[in-house]
Amino acid sequence: MLKVVMMRHSEADYSFVEARNYIGHGCELAQLTENGIRIAEKVSLDSRLDDADIIASSPYTRALQTAAIISKNRQLDIKVELGLHEWMPDLTFRTGGKETADRAAALFYQNKGLCPKDSEIKYENIDDLSIRAKESLLKYMEYDKIIVVTHGMLMNLFVSAPKIPFCGIYEIDFDESYTCRR
């Protein structure tokens, strides 16, 4: 059984990517705020992270920067894990930032995580999100305990929390038979 310490990334500042009119995956280049750095520094000392073997991180900047702070303070290696990235609000990667993401999220919840064929926005459905998240974690079964730095919607597949705070920590026991929440 793998002990997974899941953590949401820290507070991000989207003003730099918005000022450059980045769209699609360009929006994921947002770095942490100064407050976000302080939050990550503080949580890096949390005892629930003790005895971890490695950090697996989403490739998005806000998660990687959070993982880097933990890595520095814990002397742990980071594995960049593509499958741990946030839910994709636009599978075409061509539309705008927050407005599109907010509309897609509303449709996602309205449609119980499924993306109808005739949806105005082609977003990632919950089953695909669950599959890639679980496949990502299965790669780490050789370890006893890992820290996973990822995103709120992905974490909601594993934990029941109405609003996951920045650097919120949740522990799960994971194995091949684990069933993601829907």
KATA-V522428 format. One record per pair of residues at least 12 apart in sequence whose C-alpha atoms are under 6 Angstrom apart, sorted by the first residue. I is the first residue (numbers start at 1). J is the second residue. If there is no record, write none. Layout:
I;J  I;J
This chain:
1;174  1;175  2;144  2;145  2;173  2;174  3;145  3;172  3;173  4;145  4;146  4;171  4;172  5;147  5;170  5;171  6;147  6;148  6;169  6;170  7;148  7;149  7;167  7;168  7;169  8;149  8;150  8;151  8;166  8;167  8;168  9;63  9;66  9;149  9;150  9;166  9;167  10;36  10;166  10;167  11;32  11;36  11;166  12;31  12;32  12;33  13;30  13;31  13;32  13;33  14;30  23;95  23;96  23;97  24;93  24;94  24;95  28;60  29;61  31;61  31;62  32;62  40;66  44;70  52;145  52;146  53;145  53;146  54;76  54;77  54;146  55;78  55;146  55;147  55;148  56;78  56;79  56;80  56;148  57;80  57;81  57;148  57;149  58;81  58;84  58;85  58;150  59;80  59;82  63;149  63;150  83;132  83;133  83;136  84;133  84;150  86;151  88;123  88;124  89;101  89;104  89;123  90;122  90;123  91;122  91;123  113;125  113;126  157;180  157;181  158;180
